[in-house]
């Protein structure tokens, strides 16, 4: 999910604070917080060491299962804060309603977080109201326009971790989510971008890059995951490399408003 040059920072701080005060979980859940509505699909993340699904990533969809792009095209600097908050509430509400006991990965947009203490309130209220454990939520930092204020981003990540959320850098190794983020931030996890995963079983340069990323991350106590795994050969190569946490169409496509199990044959 990529947003170019869309940021709540273009809004005055009093507008952000007013949004935080007036935004309710029910408003987000029903779609009334925005002038358009949407829902979520959920894709499994697996741990091949334990042969289980350890989490599901929430991905935006239209109410009739339209693509993420059809929803994201309606997001702009004026509504990005409410969109980001609504994504969180909808994901938590659906997870709680379906009785999800695994983890829940939710994308968050750096441009939508002006002050982490304000912007996290709706999420905490939703987790409490719907009875979903904060410790089961991982916030994935998704790529937007280049983040110039890494100090602000570090404060956001640190604040979320202090509360009890897990954090991850999505699409690592592609675009802006690169080595400088790994150096400046302290995420709990990284997800290696699918561009580096595709064909890794027969492309030596990708093998070297992913192996190096894994070594660096482990030395910083960061869990490494691979996204975009589409073939058994990719799965097996990554497993032998020690990247046992994986996500991709090989295990399951995003399922509309549901948490589908993974075929046991895909889990070795």
C-alpha positions in Angstrom: 0.0 0.0 0.0 1.8 3.1 -1.2 0.7 6.8 -0.7 2.6 9.5 -2.5 2.9 12.9 -0.8 -0.1 12.4 1.4 0.4 13.6 5.0 -1.7 14.8 7.9 1.2 17.1 8.7 -0.2 19.5 6.1 -3.1 20.0 8.5 -2.9 22.4 11.5 -2.4 20.6 14.8 -5.7 21.8 16.2 -7.5 19.9 13.3 -5.6 16.7 14.2 -6.5 17.1 17.9 -10.2 17.8 17.0 -10.3 14.7 14.8 -8.9 12.7 17.7 -11.5 14.0 20.1 -14.5 13.5 17.8 -13.6 10.3 16.1 -15.4 7.3 17.7 -14.9 3.6 17.3 -18.5 3.2 16.1 -18.0 6.0 13.6 -14.9 4.2 12.2 -16.6 0.8 12.3 -19.6 2.0 10.3 -17.7 4.1 7.9 -19.4 7.4 9.0 -16.0 8.9 9.9 -15.3 9.3 6.1 -17.3 10.1 3.1 -16.6 6.7 1.7 -16.7 3.2 3.2 -14.6 0.1 2.9 -13.7 -3.1 4.7 -10.9 -5.6 5.1 -9.4 -8.8 3.7 -7.0 -10.9 5.7 -3.9 -12.8 4.6 -2.1 -15.4 6.7 1.5 -15.2 8.0 2.9 -18.6 8.8 5.7 -19.9 10.9 7.2 -23.0 9.3 9.0 -24.0 12.5 5.7 -24.4 14.3 3.6 -25.3 11.2 1.0 -22.7 12.2 -0.5 -19.4 11.2 0.9 -16.9 13.7 -0.9 -13.8 12.4 -3.1 -12.3 9.7 -2.4 -9.0 7.8 -5.4 -6.7 7.4 -5.6 -5.3 3.8 -8.2 -2.7 2.6 -10.9 -3.7 0.2 -14.1 -2.2 -1.1 -17.4 -3.3 0.4 -18.0 -5.5 -2.6 -14.4 -6.8 -2.6 -13.1 -4.1 -4.9 -9.3 -3.7 -5.0 -7.2 -1.8 -2.5 -6.4 0.7 -5.2 -10.0 1.7 -5.6 -10.2 2.6 -1.9 -6.7 4.2 -1.6 -7.5 6.5 -4.6 -10.0 8.3 -2.4 -7.4 9.1 0.3 -5.9 12.6 0.5 -4.2 14.9 2.9 -7.6 16.0 4.4 -8.9 12.5 5.2 -5.7 10.5 5.7 -5.9 10.7 9.5 -9.5 9.4 9.6 -8.7 6.8 7.0 -5.7 5.5 9.0 -7.8 5.4 12.2 -10.7 3.7 10.5 -8.4 1.0 9.1 -7.3 0.2 12.6 -10.8 0.0 14.1 -12.3 -2.0 11.3 -9.4 -4.6 11.4 -9.7 -4.9 15.2 -13.5 -5.2 15.2 -13.5 -7.9 12.5 -10.8 -9.8 14.3 -12.7 -9.7 17.5 -16.0 -10.6 15.9 -14.5 -13.7 14.2 -12.8 -14.8 17.4 -9.2 -14.5 16.1 -6.7 -15.8 18.6 -3.7 -15.4 16.3 -1.9 -12.1 15.8 -3.2 -9.2 13.8 -1.0 -7.1 11.5 -2.3 -3.6 10.8 -0.6 -1.2 8.3 0.0 2.4 9.6 0.9 5.4 7.6 3.7 7.6 8.9 2.0 10.7 7.3 -1.1 10.0 9.3 0.6 10.1 12.7 1.2 13.7 13.8 1.5 13.0 17.6 1.6 9.3 18.6 0.0 9.9 22.0 -3.0 11.5 20.3 -3.2 9.2 17.3 -3.1 5.9 19.2 -6.1 6.7 21.4 -8.8 5.4 19.0 -6.8 2.2 18.6 -6.6 1.6 22.3 -10.3 2.3 22.8 -11.1 -0.1 20.0 -8.9 -2.9 21.4 -10.6 -2.4 24.8 -14.2 -2.1 23.5 -13.9 -5.2 21.2 -11.8 -7.2 23.6 -8.8 -7.8 21.4 -5.4 -8.0 23.2 -3.0 -5.1 22.4 -0.1 -7.6 22.7 -1.5 -9.5 19.6 -1.3 -6.4 17.4 1.6 -5.6 15.1 1.8 -2.3 13.4 3.5 -2.4 10.0 5.1 0.8 8.9 4.2 1.1 5.2 6.0 3.0 2.5 4.8 6.5 1.7 6.7 9.5 0.3 10.2 9.7 1.7 10.2 10.4 5.4 12.6 13.2 6.2 11.9 13.4 9.9 13.3 10.1 11.1 13.4 11.4 14.7 9.6 11.8 14.6 9.2 8.3 13.1 11.5 6.8 15.8 9.3 8.5 18.5 6.2 6.9 16.9 7.8 3.4 16.9 9.1 3.8 20.4 5.7 5.0 21.7 3.9 2.1 20.2 6.4 -0.4 21.6 6.1 1.2 25.1 2.3 0.6 25.0 2.8 -3.0 24.1 2.3 -3.1 20.4 4.8 -4.9 18.2 6.2 -3.0 15.2 7.4 -4.0 11.8 8.9 -2.4 8.7 7.0 -3.5 5.6 8.5 -3.8 2.1 12.0 -3.8 3.5 14.7 -3.5 0.8 12.6 -1.7 -1.7 11.8 2.0 -2.2 12.2 4.1 0.9 12.0 1.2 3.4 15.7 0.6 3.3 18.9 0.4 5.4 18.6 3.9 6.8 15.3 2.9 8.5 17.0 -0.2 9.9 19.8 2.0 11.3 17.5 4.7 12.7 14.5 2.8 14.0 14.3 -0.2 16.3 11.4 -2.3 14.9 10.6 -5.7 16.3 10.3 -7.2 12.9 11.0 -6.5 9.2 9.2 -8.0 6.2 11.6 -8.4 3.2 10.0 -7.0 0.1 8.6 -9.5 -2.5 10.9 -8.0 -5.2 13.8 -9.7 -3.4 11.9 -12.9 -2.8 10.7 -13.6 -6.3 12.9 -16.3 -7.8 15.3 -16.4 -4.8 15.8 -20.1 -5.2 17.7 -19.7 -8.4 19.0 -16.1 -8.3 22.4 -15.8 -6.5 22.4 -12.0 -6.1 19.0 -12.1 -4.3 20.2 -14.9 -2.2 23.2 -12.9 -1.1 21.1 -9.8 -0.4 18.5 -11.6 1.7 21.1 -13.6 3.6 22.9 -10.4 4.5 19.7 -8.6 5.6 18.9 -11.6 7.7 22.3 -11.6 9.4 22.2 -7.9 10.1 18.7 -8.0 11.5 19.4 -11.0 13.7 22.4 -9.2 15.2 20.0 -6.3 16.1 17.4 -8.8 17.6 14.9 -8.1 14.8 12.7 -10.9 13.5 12.9 -11.4 9.7 9.9 -12.3 7.6 9.6 -12.8 3.9 6.5 -11.6 2.0 5.4 -12.4 -1.5 6.3 -16.2 -1.4 4.5 -17.8 -4.3 6.2 -21.1 -5.0 7.3 -24.2 -3.0 10.9 -23.6 -4.2 10.9 -20.1 -2.8 9.4 -21.3 0.5 12.0 -24.1 0.7 15.0 -22.0 0.0 14.0 -19.4 2.5 13.3 -22.1 5.1 16.8 -23.6 4.6 18.2 -20.0 4.9 16.5 -19.7 8.3 13.7 -17.4 7.2 10.9 -19.5 8.6 8.2 -16.7 9.0 6.7 -16.2 5.6 3.7 -14.7 3.8 2.4 -15.0 0.2 0.0 -16.5 -2.2 1.6 -19.9 -1.8 0.0 -20.0 1.7 -3.1 -18.1 0.9 -4.5 -15.1 -0.8 -6.3 -12.3 1.2 -9.7 -13.5 2.2 -12.6 -11.1 2.2 -13.6 -10.4 5.8 -12.5 -13.8 6.9 -9.5 -15.6 8.4 -8.9 -18.7 6.3 -6.8 -21.6 7.5 -3.7 -22.6 5.5 -3.5 -26.0 3.8 -1.3 -28.2 6.0 0.7 -29.3 2.9 1.9 -25.8 2.5 3.4 -25.8 6.0 5.7 -28.7 5.2 
